[in-house]
């Protein structure tokens, strides 16, 4: 099925692209809040694309379902971690980055 | 099996190596922890990609390992935020 393989490859390449974007954000963004923003969203989109691409090539429906089960878990994990680290940083008094100081 | 799995797993590995730069630079403990969270997400991606290398996927344990990793990924972040991150020493004046 060349169409299925093509779709799977497109998903995989898109996923790798989003992973690279997330790492660039982690390296380039100026403070903890913006880095959380990069990690908690973009990387999970990359993971979702890769899982969808691999689920297209799975042997059985059960295996595809198992693959797609990983994604909600990762989404919940990133939501919880993003909230709890940002809230802790706020409690500890980490100032959000501003380009123009008041 | 599209032949893309191994190159993309390599790209993700290069991503991990690049994020080690953020661990090195800091400047706060939380930034270092963020890089380890990236390790979790990217590790899951690499594991599921490796499960499909070579075509045969029927009895490979990689997907189960990735599922477990996804379950455990939350715990390190919560433990860090609730227990380990007590002060912001090194926050001010660190290079970004």
N, CA and C atoms of all chains as a GROMACS GRO file, in nm:
protein
  594
    1UNK      N    1   0.084  -0.120   0.000
    1UNK     CA    2   0.000   0.000   0.000
    1UNK      C    3   0.087   0.125   0.000
    2UNK      N    4   0.124   0.175  -0.116
    2UNK     CA    5   0.217   0.289  -0.118
    2UNK      C    6   0.156   0.415  -0.059
    3UNK      N    7   0.022   0.432  -0.068
    3UNK     CA    8  -0.040   0.553  -0.014
    3UNK      C    9  -0.026   0.558   0.138
    4UNK      N   10  -0.047   0.440   0.200
    4UNK     CA   11  -0.035   0.433   0.346
    4UNK      C   12   0.108   0.461   0.389
    5UNK      N   13   0.203   0.405   0.313
    5UNK     CA   14   0.342   0.429   0.347
    5UNK      C   15   0.379   0.575   0.330
    6UNK      N   16   0.325   0.636   0.226
    6UNK     CA   17   0.354   0.778   0.203
    6UNK      C   18   0.300   0.863   0.317
    7UNK      N   19   0.175   0.835   0.359
    7UNK     CA   20   0.116   0.912   0.469
    7UNK      C   21   0.196   0.891   0.597
    8UNK      N   22   0.238   0.767   0.619
    8UNK     CA   23   0.316   0.738   0.739
    8UNK      C   24   0.448   0.814   0.738
    9UNK      N   25   0.515   0.815   0.622
    9UNK     CA   26   0.641   0.889   0.613
    9UNK      C   27   0.622   1.037   0.634
   10UNK      N   28   0.511   1.091   0.580
   10UNK     CA   29   0.484   1.235   0.598
   10UNK      C   30   0.464   1.268   0.744
   11UNK      N   31   0.389   1.182   0.815
   11UNK     CA   32   0.368   1.203   0.959
   11UNK      C   33   0.501   1.198   1.034
   12UNK      N   34   0.586   1.101   0.997
   12UNK     CA   35   0.714   1.086   1.068
   12UNK      C   36   0.801   1.209   1.048
   13UNK      N   37   0.806   1.258   0.924
   13UNK     CA   38   0.890   1.375   0.898
   13UNK      C   39   0.836   1.498   0.971
   14UNK      N   40   0.702   1.512   0.972
   14UNK     CA   41   0.643   1.625   1.045
   14UNK      C   42   0.676   1.616   1.194
   15UNK      N   43   0.669   1.494   1.248
   15UNK     CA   44   0.702   1.477   1.389
   15UNK      C   45   0.845   1.514   1.420
   16UNK      N   46   0.937   1.471   1.334
   16UNK     CA   47   1.078   1.506   1.356
   16UNK      C   48   1.096   1.658   1.349
   17UNK      N   49   1.024   1.723   1.256
   17UNK     CA   50   1.033   1.868   1.245
   17UNK      C   51   0.988   1.935   1.375
   18UNK      N   52   0.876   1.889   1.431
   18UNK     CA   53   0.826   1.952   1.553
   18UNK      C   54   0.922   1.929   1.670
   19UNK      N   55   0.983   1.810   1.673
   19UNK     CA   56   1.082   1.786   1.778
   19UNK      C   57   1.199   1.884   1.768
   20UNK      N   58   1.246   1.905   1.645
   20UNK     CA   59   1.358   1.997   1.626
   20UNK      C   60   1.318   2.138   1.669
   21UNK      N   61   1.195   2.179   1.632
   21UNK     CA   62   1.148   2.312   1.671
   21UNK      C   63   1.143   2.325   1.824
   22UNK      N   64   1.097   2.218   1.891
   22UNK     CA   65   1.091   2.224   2.037
   22UNK      C   66   1.228   2.239   2.099
   23UNK      N   67   1.327   2.167   2.043
   23UNK     CA   68   1.462   2.179   2.100
   23UNK      C   69   1.520   2.317   2.075
   24UNK      N   70   1.494   2.372   1.956
   24UNK     CA   71   1.541   2.508   1.929
   24UNK      C   72   1.478   2.606   2.028
   25UNK      N   73   1.347   2.586   2.057
   25UNK     CA   74   1.283   2.672   2.154
   25UNK      C   75   1.343   2.658   2.292
   26UNK      N   76   1.373   2.535   2.331
   26UNK     CA   77   1.435   2.514   2.462
   26UNK      C   78   1.570   2.585   2.471
   27UNK      N   79   1.643   2.586   2.360
   27UNK     CA   80   1.776   2.647   2.364
   27UNK      C   81   1.771   2.798   2.351
   28UNK      N   82   1.672   2.851   2.281
   28UNK     CA   83   1.676   2.993   2.246
   28UNK      C   84   1.590   3.082   2.334
   29UNK      N   85   1.485   3.027   2.395
   29UNK     CA   86   1.392   3.113   2.468
   29UNK      C   87   1.456   3.166   2.595
   30UNK      N   88   1.414   3.286   2.640
   30UNK     CA   89   1.490   3.356   2.743
   30UNK      C   90   1.461   3.316   2.887
   31UNK      N   91   1.345   3.265   2.923
   31UNK     CA   92   1.327   3.232   3.064
   31UNK      C   93   1.244   3.105   3.080
   32UNK      N   94   1.221   3.070   3.207
   32UNK     CA   95   1.164   2.939   3.236
   32UNK      C   96   1.021   2.924   3.182
   33UNK      N   97   0.946   3.033   3.185
   33UNK     CA   98   0.806   3.022   3.139
   33UNK      C   99   0.799   2.998   2.988
   34UNK      N  100   0.880   3.072   2.914
   34UNK     CA  101   0.877   3.053   2.769
   34UNK      C  102   0.931   2.915   2.730
   35UNK      N  103   1.029   2.868   2.807
   35UNK     CA  104   1.082   2.734   2.775
   35UNK      C  105   0.979   2.625   2.805
   36UNK      N  106   0.904   2.644   2.912
   36UNK     CA  107   0.794   2.551   2.940
   36UNK      C  108   0.694   2.550   2.824
   37UNK      N  109   0.666   2.668   2.773
   37UNK     CA  110   0.574   2.681   2.660
   37UNK      C  111   0.624   2.599   2.541
   38UNK      N  112   0.755   2.609   2.513
   38UNK     CA  113   0.810   2.534   2.401
   38UNK      C  114   0.801   2.384   2.426
   39UNK      N  115   0.838   2.342   2.547
   39UNK     CA  116   0.843   2.198   2.574
   39UNK      C  117   0.705   2.135   2.581
   40UNK      N  118   0.614   2.202   2.653
   40UNK     CA  119   0.488   2.135   2.683
   40UNK      C  120   0.398   2.124   2.561
   41UNK      N  121   0.419   2.207   2.461
   41UNK     CA  122   0.330   2.199   2.344
   41UNK      C  123   0.396   2.132   2.226
   42UNK      N  124   0.508   2.188   2.181
   42UNK     CA  125   0.562   2.147   2.052
   42UNK      C  126   0.610   2.002   2.054
   43UNK      N  127   0.676   1.964   2.164
   43UNK     CA  128   0.728   1.828   2.168
   43UNK      C  129   0.617   1.725   2.170
   44UNK      N  130   0.506   1.758   2.236
   44UNK     CA  131   0.396   1.662   2.237
   44UNK      C  132   0.328   1.653   2.102
   45UNK      N  133   0.328   1.764   2.028
   45UNK     CA  134   0.276   1.755   1.891
   45UNK      C  135   0.366   1.666   1.806
   46UNK      N  136   0.497   1.679   1.824
   46UNK     CA  137   0.589   1.592   1.751
   46UNK      C  138   0.568   1.446   1.786
   47UNK      N  139   0.550   1.420   1.916
   47UNK     CA  140   0.526   1.282   1.958
   47UNK      C  141   0.396   1.229   1.898
   48UNK      N  142   0.292   1.314   1.896
   48UNK     CA  143   0.165   1.271   1.838
   48UNK      C  144   0.178   1.239   1.690
   49UNK      N  145   0.254   1.322   1.617
   49UNK     CA  146   0.273   1.295   1.474
   49UNK      C  147   0.346   1.164   1.453
   50UNK      N  148   0.451   1.139   1.533
   50UNK     CA  149   0.528   1.016   1.514
   50UNK      C  150   0.443   0.895   1.549
   51UNK      N  151   0.365   0.905   1.657
   51UNK     CA  152   0.280   0.792   1.694
   51UNK      C  153   0.174   0.766   1.588
   52UNK      N  154   0.117   0.873   1.532
   52UNK     CA  155   0.016   0.853   1.428
   52UNK      C  156   0.078   0.789   1.304
   53UNK      N  157   0.200   0.836   1.269
   53UNK     CA  158   0.267   0.778   1.154
   53UNK      C  159   0.299   0.631   1.173
   54UNK      N  160   0.338   0.594   1.296
   54UNK     CA  161   0.368   0.453   1.320
   54UNK      C  162   0.242   0.370   1.333
   55UNK      N  163   0.134   0.430   1.385
   55UNK     CA  164   0.010   0.355   1.396
   55UNK      C  165  -0.044   0.318   1.259
   56UNK      N  166  -0.010   0.399   1.157
   56UNK     CA  167  -0.053   0.365   1.022
   56UNK      C  168   0.016   0.239   0.971
   57UNK      N  169   0.135   0.208   1.023
   57UNK     CA  170   0.202   0.086   0.976
   57UNK      C  171   0.186  -0.030   1.072
   58UNK      N  172   0.101  -0.018   1.173
   58UNK     CA  173   0.092  -0.124   1.273
   58UNK      C  174   0.032  -0.251   1.214
   59UNK      N  175   0.069  -0.365   1.276
   59UNK     CA  176   0.020  -0.494   1.228
   59UNK      C  177  -0.129  -0.510   1.251
   60UNK      N  178  -0.174  -0.471   1.370
   60UNK     CA  179  -0.312  -0.496   1.408
   60UNK      C  180  -0.372  -0.370   1.466
   61UNK      N  181  -0.504  -0.372   1.479
   61UNK     CA  182  -0.572  -0.257   1.537
   61UNK      C  183  -0.536  -0.241   1.684
   62UNK      N  184  -0.513  -0.356   1.752
   62UNK     CA  185  -0.480  -0.347   1.893
   62UNK      C  186  -0.346  -0.276   1.912
   63UNK      N  187  -0.252  -0.306   1.823
   63UNK     CA  188  -0.122  -0.240   1.836
   63UNK      C  189  -0.131  -0.091   1.806
   64UNK      N  190  -0.211  -0.057   1.706
   64UNK     CA  191  -0.229   0.085   1.676
   64UNK      C  192  -0.295   0.156   1.793
   65UNK      N  193  -0.391   0.089   1.857
   65UNK     CA  194  -0.458   0.150   1.973
   65UNK      C  195  -0.360   0.168   2.088
   66UNK      N  196  -0.270   0.072   2.105
   66UNK     CA  197  -0.171   0.084   2.212
   66UNK      C  198  -0.078   0.202   2.185
   67UNK      N  199  -0.040   0.216   2.056
   67UNK     CA  200   0.044   0.331   2.022
   67UNK      C  201  -0.027   0.462   2.050
   68UNK      N  202  -0.153   0.470   2.010
   68UNK     CA  203  -0.224   0.596   2.030
   68UNK      C  204  -0.262   0.620   2.175
   69UNK      N  205  -0.246   0.516   2.259
   69UNK     CA  206  -0.269   0.534   2.403
   69UNK      C  207  -0.156   0.611   2.469
   70UNK      N  208  -0.037   0.604   2.408
   70UNK     CA  209   0.077   0.673   2.467
   70UNK      C  210   0.057   0.823   2.464
   71UNK      N  211  -0.011   0.871   2.359
   71UNK     CA  212  -0.018   1.016   2.339
   71UNK      C  213  -0.098   1.087   2.448
   72UNK      N  214  -0.221   1.040   2.483
   72UNK     CA  215  -0.292   1.108   2.593
   72UNK      C  216  -0.214   1.108   2.723
   73UNK      N  217  -0.142   0.998   2.748
   73UNK     CA  218  -0.061   0.994   2.870
   73UNK      C  219   0.044   1.105   2.868
   74UNK      N  220   0.112   1.120   2.754
   74UNK     CA  221   0.214   1.224   2.744
   74UNK      C  222   0.152   1.363   2.754
   75UNK      N  223   0.032   1.379   2.699
   75UNK     CA  224  -0.035   1.510   2.706
   75UNK      C  225  -0.069   1.545   2.850
   76UNK      N  226  -0.126   1.446   2.923
   76UNK     CA  227  -0.161   1.472   3.063
   76UNK      C  228  -0.035   1.504   3.143
   77UNK      N  229   0.072   1.425   3.118
   77UNK     CA  230   0.196   1.448   3.192
   77UNK      C  231   0.248   1.588   3.166
   78UNK      N  232   0.249   1.632   3.040
   78UNK     CA  233   0.306   1.764   3.011
   78UNK      C  234   0.218   1.875   3.067
   79UNK      N  235   0.084   1.853   3.067
   79UNK     CA  236  -0.003   1.956   3.123
   79UNK      C  237   0.022   1.972   3.273
   80UNK      N  238   0.030   1.858   3.343
   80UNK     CA  239   0.054   1.863   3.487
   80UNK      C  240   0.188   1.926   3.518
   81UNK      N  241   0.291   1.884   3.446
   81UNK     CA  242   0.425   1.934   3.475
   81UNK      C  243   0.435   2.082   3.442
   82UNK      N  244   0.377   2.122   3.330
   82UNK     CA  245   0.381   2.263   3.294
   82UNK      C  246   0.315   2.349   3.399
   83UNK      N  247   0.198   2.306   3.445
   83UNK     CA  248   0.129   2.384   3.547
   83UNK      C  249   0.210   2.390   3.676
   84UNK      N  250   0.259   2.275   3.720
   84UNK     CA  251   0.316   2.270   3.854
   84UNK      C  252   0.451   2.342   3.858
   85UNK      N  253   0.528   2.335   3.750
   85UNK     CA  254   0.658   2.404   3.750
   85UNK      C  255   0.638   2.554   3.736
   86UNK      N  256   0.543   2.596   3.652
   86UNK     CA  257   0.519   2.740   3.638
   86UNK      C  258   0.467   2.798   3.769
   87UNK      N  259   0.378   2.725   3.835
   87UNK     CA  260   0.323   2.775   3.960
   87UNK      C  261   0.430   2.782   4.068
   88UNK      N  262   0.519   2.682   4.069
   88UNK     CA  263   0.628   2.684   4.168
   88UNK      C  264   0.725   2.799   4.139
   89UNK      N  265   0.755   2.820   4.012
   89UNK     CA  266   0.845   2.931   3.977
   89UNK      C  267   0.784   3.064   4.018
   90UNK      N  268   0.653   3.075   4.000
   90UNK     CA  269   0.585   3.198   4.040
   90UNK      C  270   0.591   3.217   4.191
   91UNK      N  271   0.571   3.108   4.266
   91UNK     CA  272   0.578   3.115   4.412
   91UNK      C  273   0.716   3.156   4.458
   92UNK      N  274   0.818   3.104   4.391
   92UNK     CA  275   0.955   3.137   4.430
   92UNK      C  276   0.998   3.274   4.382
   93UNK      N  277   0.913   3.341   4.305
   93UNK     CA  278   0.942   3.478   4.266
   93UNK      C  279   1.028   3.492   4.142
   94UNK      N  280   1.025   3.393   4.053
   94UNK     CA  281   1.097   3.409   3.927
   94UNK      C  282   1.020   3.509   3.840
   95UNK      N  283   1.090   3.614   3.799
   95UNK     CA  284   1.023   3.718   3.722
   95UNK      C  285   1.011   3.675   3.575
   96UNK      N  286   0.894   3.694   3.515
   96UNK     CA  287   0.883   3.669   3.371
   96UNK      C  288   0.972   3.765   3.292
   97UNK      N  289   1.022   3.713   3.181
   97UNK     CA  290   1.113   3.792   3.097
   97UNK      C  291   1.036   3.902   3.028
   98UNK      N  292   1.097   4.022   3.019
   98UNK     CA  293   1.038   4.132   2.945
   98UNK      C  294   1.145   4.192   2.855
   99UNK      N  295   1.106   4.219   2.732
   99UNK     CA  296   1.207   4.272   2.640
   99UNK      C  297   1.245   4.415   2.678
  100UNK      N  298   1.145   4.494   2.713
  100UNK     CA  299   1.172   4.635   2.750
  100UNK      C  300   1.143   4.650   2.898
  101UNK      N  301   1.248   4.676   2.973
  101UNK     CA  302   1.231   4.689   3.117
  101UNK      C  303   1.150   4.815   3.148
  102UNK      N  304   1.051   4.806   3.239
  102UNK     CA  305   0.975   4.925   3.275
  102UNK      C  306   1.060   5.024   3.354
  103UNK      N  307   0.718  -0.015   0.776
  103UNK     CA  308   0.859  -0.012   0.736
  103UNK      C  309   0.874   0.078   0.614
  104UNK      N  310   0.904   0.204   0.638
  104UNK     CA  311   0.927   0.294   0.526
  104UNK      C  312   1.075   0.326   0.509
  105UNK      N  313   1.160   0.272   0.598
  105UNK     CA  314   1.301   0.306   0.591
  105UNK      C  315   1.334   0.438   0.655
  106UNK      N  316   1.231   0.508   0.701
  106UNK     CA  317   1.255   0.639   0.763
  106UNK      C  318   1.278   0.630   0.914
  107UNK      N  319   1.249   0.516   0.972
  107UNK     CA  320   1.247   0.509   1.119
  107UNK      C  321   1.386   0.535   1.177
  108UNK      N  322   1.486   0.470   1.122
  108UNK     CA  323   1.620   0.482   1.179
  108UNK      C  324   1.677   0.623   1.161
  109UNK      N  325   1.666   0.685   1.042
  109UNK     CA  326   1.715   0.824   1.031
  109UNK      C  327   1.644   0.919   1.127
  110UNK      N  328   1.512   0.902   1.144
  110UNK     CA  329   1.440   0.995   1.231
  110UNK      C  330   1.477   0.971   1.377
  111UNK      N  331   1.498   0.845   1.413
  111UNK     CA  332   1.546   0.818   1.549
  111UNK      C  333   1.681   0.885   1.571
  112UNK      N  334   1.764   0.888   1.467
  112UNK     CA  335   1.894   0.955   1.479
  112UNK      C  336   1.876   1.105   1.496
  113UNK      N  337   1.782   1.164   1.423
  113UNK     CA  338   1.754   1.307   1.438
  113UNK      C  339   1.712   1.338   1.581
  114UNK      N  340   1.627   1.253   1.638
  114UNK     CA  341   1.582   1.275   1.775
  114UNK      C  342   1.698   1.263   1.873
  115UNK      N  343   1.790   1.172   1.842
  115UNK     CA  344   1.908   1.156   1.929
  115UNK      C  345   1.995   1.282   1.925
  116UNK      N  346   2.009   1.341   1.805
  116UNK     CA  347   2.084   1.467   1.794
  116UNK      C  348   2.014   1.577   1.874
  117UNK      N  349   1.878   1.575   1.873
  117UNK     CA  350   1.801   1.669   1.954
  117UNK      C  351   1.836   1.656   2.101
  118UNK      N  352   1.844   1.532   2.148
  118UNK     CA  353   1.877   1.510   2.288
  118UNK      C  354   2.015   1.565   2.320
  119UNK      N  355   2.109   1.540   2.230
  119UNK     CA  356   2.244   1.591   2.253
  119UNK      C  357   2.245   1.743   2.258
  120UNK      N  358   2.163   1.807   2.173
  120UNK     CA  359   2.158   1.954   2.174
  120UNK      C  360   2.094   2.005   2.303
  121UNK      N  361   1.997   1.931   2.355
  121UNK     CA  362   1.933   1.980   2.476
  121UNK      C  363   2.025   1.965   2.598
  122UNK      N  364   2.128   1.882   2.585
  122UNK     CA  365   2.228   1.877   2.693
  122UNK      C  366   2.296   2.013   2.712
  123UNK      N  367   2.300   2.092   2.604
  123UNK     CA  368   2.356   2.227   2.613
  123UNK      C  369   2.276   2.311   2.712
  124UNK      N  370   2.144   2.292   2.714
  124UNK     CA  371   2.061   2.367   2.809
  124UNK      C  372   2.087   2.318   2.952
  125UNK      N  373   2.109   2.188   2.969
  125UNK     CA  374   2.145   2.137   3.101
  125UNK      C  375   2.275   2.200   3.148
  126UNK      N  376   2.367   2.217   3.056
  126UNK     CA  377   2.497   2.273   3.093
  126UNK      C  378   2.484   2.420   3.129
  127UNK      N  379   2.404   2.496   3.055
  127UNK     CA  380   2.398   2.641   3.076
  127UNK      C  381   2.306   2.681   3.189
  128UNK      N  382   2.209   2.601   3.221
  128UNK     CA  383   2.116   2.637   3.327
  128UNK      C  384   2.018   2.744   3.285
  129UNK      N  385   2.008   2.861   3.351
  129UNK     CA  386   2.081   2.897   3.472
  129UNK      C  387   2.014   2.848   3.600
  130UNK      N  388   1.885   2.815   3.597
  130UNK     CA  389   1.823   2.767   3.721
  130UNK      C  390   1.811   2.615   3.717
  131UNK      N  391   1.780   2.559   3.833
  131UNK     CA  392   1.759   2.414   3.839
  131UNK      C  393   1.641   2.372   3.751
  132UNK      N  394   1.539   2.459   3.744
  132UNK     CA  395   1.421   2.422   3.668
  132UNK      C  396   1.453   2.408   3.520
  133UNK      N  397   1.544   2.491   3.468
  133UNK     CA  398   1.581   2.477   3.328
  133UNK      C  399   1.646   2.342   3.303
  134UNK      N  400   1.726   2.300   3.399
  134UNK     CA  401   1.789   2.167   3.384
  134UNK      C  402   1.684   2.059   3.388
  135UNK      N  403   1.584   2.076   3.473
  135UNK     CA  404   1.479   1.975   3.479
  135UNK      C  405   1.400   1.970   3.348
  136UNK      N  406   1.379   2.087   3.287
  136UNK     CA  407   1.305   2.089   3.161
  136UNK      C  408   1.374   2.003   3.057
  137UNK      N  409   1.507   2.009   3.054
  137UNK     CA  410   1.579   1.926   2.957
  137UNK      C  411   1.556   1.778   2.986
  138UNK      N  412   1.546   1.741   3.114
  138UNK     CA  413   1.520   1.600   3.142
  138UNK      C  414   1.378   1.562   3.102
  139UNK      N  415   1.283   1.657   3.109
  139UNK     CA  416   1.148   1.626   3.060
  139UNK      C  417   1.150   1.604   2.910
  140UNK      N  418   1.232   1.684   2.841
  140UNK     CA  419   1.249   1.662   2.697
  140UNK      C  420   1.305   1.522   2.671
  141UNK      N  421   1.395   1.478   2.758
  141UNK     CA  422   1.446   1.341   2.746
  141UNK      C  423   1.332   1.240   2.750
  142UNK      N  424   1.235   1.265   2.840
  142UNK     CA  425   1.122   1.173   2.849
  142UNK      C  426   1.044   1.166   2.719
  143UNK      N  427   1.004   1.283   2.668
  143UNK     CA  428   0.922   1.284   2.546
  143UNK      C  429   0.998   1.227   2.427
  144UNK      N  430   1.123   1.273   2.412
  144UNK     CA  431   1.201   1.226   2.298
  144UNK      C  432   1.237   1.079   2.313
  145UNK      N  433   1.255   1.035   2.436
  145UNK     CA  434   1.284   0.894   2.458
  145UNK      C  435   1.169   0.806   2.414
  146UNK      N  436   1.047   0.850   2.445
  146UNK     CA  437   0.930   0.774   2.399
  146UNK      C  438   0.930   0.766   2.246
  147UNK      N  439   0.958   0.881   2.182
  147UNK     CA  440   0.961   0.882   2.036
  147UNK      C  441   1.064   0.787   1.980
  148UNK      N  442   1.185   0.787   2.038
  148UNK     CA  443   1.291   0.698   1.989
  148UNK      C  444   1.252   0.552   2.009
  149UNK      N  445   1.191   0.522   2.125
  149UNK     CA  446   1.156   0.382   2.152
  149UNK      C  447   1.052   0.330   2.054
  150UNK      N  448   0.947   0.411   2.028
  150UNK     CA  449   0.846   0.359   1.935
  150UNK      C  450   0.902   0.351   1.794
  151UNK      N  451   0.994   0.442   1.759
  151UNK     CA  452   1.055   0.431   1.626
  151UNK      C  453   1.139   0.304   1.616
  152UNK      N  454   1.214   0.274   1.722
  152UNK     CA  455   1.299   0.154   1.718
  152UNK      C  456   1.214   0.027   1.714
  153UNK      N  457   1.092   0.034   1.768
  153UNK     CA  458   1.007  -0.084   1.763
  153UNK      C  459   0.971  -0.121   1.620
  154UNK      N  460   0.970  -0.023   1.530
  154UNK     CA  461   0.928  -0.050   1.394
  154UNK      C  462   1.044  -0.065   1.297
  155UNK      N  463   1.167  -0.055   1.344
  155UNK     CA  464   1.281  -0.074   1.255
  155UNK      C  465   1.288  -0.220   1.214
  156UNK      N  466   1.302  -0.245   1.086
  156UNK     CA  467   1.315  -0.381   1.038
  156UNK      C  468   1.182  -0.447   1.007
  157UNK      N  469   1.072  -0.376   1.028
  157UNK     CA  470   0.944  -0.430   0.985
  157UNK      C  471   0.871  -0.513   1.089
  158UNK      N  472   0.938  -0.606   1.155
  158UNK     CA  473   0.869  -0.694   1.249
  158UNK      C  474   0.833  -0.622   1.377
  159UNK      N  475   0.704  -0.620   1.413
  159UNK     CA  476   0.663  -0.550   1.533
  159UNK      C  477   0.578  -0.636   1.624
  160UNK      N  478   0.560  -0.763   1.591
  160UNK     CA  479   0.457  -0.841   1.659
  160UNK      C  480   0.487  -0.860   1.807
  161UNK      N  481   0.612  -0.891   1.840
  161UNK     CA  482   0.640  -0.925   1.979
  161UNK      C  483   0.750  -0.839   2.039
  162UNK      N  484   0.768  -0.722   1.984
  162UNK     CA  485   0.874  -0.638   2.038
  162UNK      C  486   0.829  -0.568   2.165
  163UNK      N  487   0.914  -0.562   2.265
  163UNK     CA  488   0.873  -0.500   2.393
  163UNK      C  489   0.886  -0.349   2.395
  164UNK      N  490   0.936  -0.289   2.288
  164UNK     CA  491   0.966  -0.145   2.292
  164UNK      C  492   0.842  -0.060   2.321
  165UNK      N  493   0.727  -0.101   2.265
  165UNK     CA  494   0.607  -0.018   2.281
  165UNK      C  495   0.561  -0.020   2.426
  166UNK      N  496   0.574  -0.137   2.491
  166UNK     CA  497   0.538  -0.143   2.633
  166UNK      C  498   0.630  -0.056   2.716
  167UNK      N  499   0.760  -0.059   2.681
  167UNK     CA  500   0.855   0.024   2.753
  167UNK      C  501   0.820   0.172   2.736
  168UNK      N  502   0.782   0.210   2.613
  168UNK     CA  503   0.747   0.350   2.588
  168UNK      C  504   0.623   0.390   2.666
  169UNK      N  505   0.527   0.297   2.677
  169UNK     CA  506   0.405   0.324   2.753
  169UNK      C  507   0.439   0.348   2.901
  170UNK      N  508   0.527   0.264   2.954
  170UNK     CA  509   0.567   0.281   3.094
  170UNK      C  510   0.640   0.412   3.114
  171UNK      N  511   0.726   0.446   3.019
  171UNK     CA  512   0.800   0.572   3.029
  171UNK      C  513   0.705   0.690   3.029
  172UNK      N  514   0.599   0.682   2.947
  172UNK     CA  515   0.501   0.790   2.944
  172UNK      C  516   0.427   0.801   3.077
  173UNK      N  517   0.402   0.684   3.140
  173UNK     CA  518   0.334   0.687   3.270
  173UNK      C  519   0.422   0.749   3.377
  174UNK      N  520   0.551   0.720   3.372
  174UNK     CA  521   0.641   0.764   3.479
  174UNK      C  522   0.694   0.905   3.458
  175UNK      N  523   0.667   0.963   3.340
  175UNK     CA  524   0.731   1.091   3.309
  175UNK      C  525   0.684   1.202   3.401
  176UNK      N  526   0.562   1.189   3.453
  176UNK     CA  527   0.509   1.295   3.538
  176UNK      C  528   0.581   1.304   3.671
  177UNK      N  529   0.624   1.188   3.720
  177UNK     CA  530   0.662   1.180   3.861
  177UNK      C  531   0.786   1.264   3.891
  178UNK      N  532   0.885   1.260   3.799
  178UNK     CA  533   1.007   1.335   3.825
  178UNK      C  534   0.978   1.484   3.834
  179UNK      N  535   0.893   1.534   3.745
  179UNK     CA  536   0.860   1.677   3.746
  179UNK      C  537   0.789   1.718   3.873
  180UNK      N  538   0.692   1.637   3.916
  180UNK     CA  539   0.616   1.673   4.037
  180UNK      C  540   0.706   1.665   4.160
  181UNK      N  541   0.786   1.559   4.168
  181UNK     CA  542   0.875   1.546   4.283
  181UNK      C  543   0.972   1.663   4.288
  182UNK      N  544   1.021   1.704   4.171
  182UNK     CA  545   1.112   1.818   4.168
  182UNK      C  546   1.044   1.945   4.217
  183UNK      N  547   0.924   1.972   4.163
  183UNK     CA  548   0.860   2.100   4.195
  183UNK      C  549   0.813   2.104   4.340
  184UNK      N  550   0.768   1.990   4.392
  184UNK     CA  551   0.715   1.992   4.528
  184UNK      C  552   0.821   1.978   4.634
  185UNK      N  553   0.930   1.906   4.605
  185UNK     CA  554   1.026   1.874   4.709
  185UNK      C  555   1.162   1.941   4.688
  186UNK      N  556   1.213   1.935   4.566
  186UNK     CA  557   1.355   1.966   4.549
  186UNK      C  558   1.382   2.113   4.522
  187UNK      N  559   1.286   2.183   4.459
  187UNK     CA  560   1.316   2.319   4.416
  187UNK      C  561   1.278   2.414   4.527
  188UNK      N  562   1.372   2.444   4.615
  188UNK     CA  563   1.340   2.523   4.733
  188UNK      C  564   1.379   2.669   4.721
  189UNK      N  565   1.483   2.701   4.649
  189UNK     CA  566   1.519   2.842   4.635
  189UNK      C  567   1.563   2.868   4.493
  190UNK      N  568   1.577   2.996   4.465
  190UNK     CA  569   1.611   3.035   4.328
  190UNK      C  570   1.754   3.083   4.320
  191UNK      N  571   1.842   3.022   4.397
  191UNK     CA  572   1.983   3.060   4.391
  191UNK      C  573   2.035   3.041   4.249
  192UNK      N  574   2.104   3.143   4.200
  192UNK     CA  575   2.157   3.135   4.065
  192UNK      C  576   2.061   3.189   3.960
  193UNK      N  577   1.942   3.233   4.004
  193UNK     CA  578   1.848   3.288   3.906
  193UNK      C  579   1.893   3.423   3.853
  194UNK      N  580   1.931   3.510   3.945
  194UNK     CA  581   1.959   3.647   3.905
  194UNK      C  582   2.100   3.657   3.847
  195UNK      N  583   2.110   3.728   3.739
  195UNK     CA  584   2.240   3.755   3.682
  195UNK      C  585   2.299   3.640   3.603
  196UNK      N  586   2.231   3.527   3.597
  196UNK     CA  587   2.282   3.420   3.515
  196UNK      C  588   2.264   3.453   3.369
  197UNK      N  589   2.352   3.405   3.285
  197UNK     CA  590   2.332   3.430   3.142
  197UNK      C  591   2.217   3.343   3.094
  198UNK      N  592   2.148   3.390   2.993
  198UNK     CA  593   2.030   3.318   2.955
  198UNK      C  594   2.051   3.228   2.835
   0.00000   0.00000   0.00000
